[in-house]
C-alpha cells in the first residue's frame, strides 16, 4: 500500500465523514434515549447514568487509539507506510488486552459503581443489568477504537462512516424488536436496549476488521499479541497517556458534577440527559473539525511543514466556531420542541430547554478548546494540555458547579455555567500556547522520530 499523499487531504474531505460517523454513533444513544423515554423518565435517568460510566470505561481505550493515530500520521506524512503499519499492529495488541481487563472489571463492579454515583434505589434495578451487559462487552469497542484509528490516520474516514451507518440501522432495528417486543420478540425494556447495542457493536467489530485488512494490509500474527517493542510503545504512550489522563480527568470531574445533579432529583438527571443528547450534535461539529485538523497537522508535522501547520490551525478554528455557533443558535431557538419529543413533564422540559440555550456559551468554548488541544497533540505536545486540564477541572469546574448549582441554589443552569467557565479558560490558555509556538520543539522531535533528522520546510 502507498502512503496517503499529504496534498490529497483537506479539512472538509476528512472532517465531514468524521461528523457523519460520530453523529451516527451519537444517534444510537439518542435513539436509545428517545425509545426508552416511552418507558419512563426513570428508565432514561438509569440509562443516562449507566451510559456515563460506560463512557468513562471507553476513555481507557482512547489513549492507545489517539496516541497511535498521531504517531501513524507522522509516519504517513514522512512517506513511511510500513512504519505506520507496525504502529497499528502494536496498538491492536495493547488495546485488545486492555479491553479484556476493563470488560471484566465493569462486569464485576457494575452495581458498586452505580451506588457510588448516588443513584436512587428505585433506579438501581434498571441500571445494573444494563451496565453489566454493556460494560462486559467493552473489549469489542477497544478493538474498534484502534481499527477506526488505522483507517482515519490514512484519511479513509468514509470507511469508518459506512460502518457507523450499518451499526446505527442494526441498533434501531434491535430496539424495535427487543424494547417494544415487535414481531413476537420478548419485550425486554432497558435490557433489550443493551442487547441491541451489543449486537450492533459486534457487527461493527467484524466489519472494521475486514476493512482494515482490505484497505491497509495490516495483519495480526499470533506472536504480535505478545510483542510490545519498547521504542514504538514509548512513542505511542508518550502521546496517548497524557490524552488518557486528560479524558479520564474530565470524565471523573463530570461524574462528580453529575452526583451534584443527582442530589437535585431524578427530574434534574433526566433534564440534563435530554439536554446533553441534543447539544451533543453541536459538540460533534466542533469535534469533527478538531479531529480532522489533528490528522492534517500530524501529516504536516511528519512532512516538516510547520508554518503550514500553524496556519491550518487558524483556519480550522474559524471554521469550527462558525459551525458550532450556528448550530447552537438553531438548537436554542427550537429547544422547547426538541425537548418535547423526549418528555411530557413540563418541569423537565423547561429545565432542559434552558440548558440548550446555555449551550451556546458552553459549546463554543468547548470547540475552541478541542481544535487547539488536538493540534497540540498532533505535534507531540500532549503533556501541557493535561496539566492545564487537571488544574482547571478540579479548581474551576467542580467547585464552581457545587457553588453555583447547590450552594447558591442556581440548580442546573449554575452547573452548566461552571462547565462553560472551565472550557473557555482552557481554550484561552491553549490558544496562547499555540500562538507562541510552544509546540515547535515537540514537532521537531516527532518528525525526527518518524523520518530522521532533516531540514523542515516553512
Secondary structure, DSSP 8 states (H G I E B T S, - for coil): -----GGG--HHHHHHHHHHHHHHHHHHHHHHHHHHTTT-HHHHHHHHHHHHHHHHHHHHHHHHHHHHHHHHHHHHHTT-HHHHHHHHHHHHHHHHHHHHHHHHHHHHHHHHHHHHTT--HHHHHHHHHHHHHHHHTHHHHHHHHHHHHHHHHTT-HHHHHHHHHHHHHHHHHHHHHHTS-GGG----THHHHHHHHHHHHHHHHHHHHHHHHHHH-----GGGGG---HHHHHHHHHHHHHHHHHHHHHHHHHHHHHHHHHHT-HHHHHHHHHHHHHHHHHHHHHHHHHHHHHHHHHHHHHHTBHHHHHHHHHHHHHHHHHHHHHHHHHHHHTHHHHHHTT---HHHHHHHHHHHHHHHHHHHHHHHHHHHHHHHHHHT--HHHHHHHHHHIIIIIHHHHIIIIIIS--HHHHHHHHHHHHHHHHHHHHHHHHHTTTTHHHHHHHHHHHH-S---B-
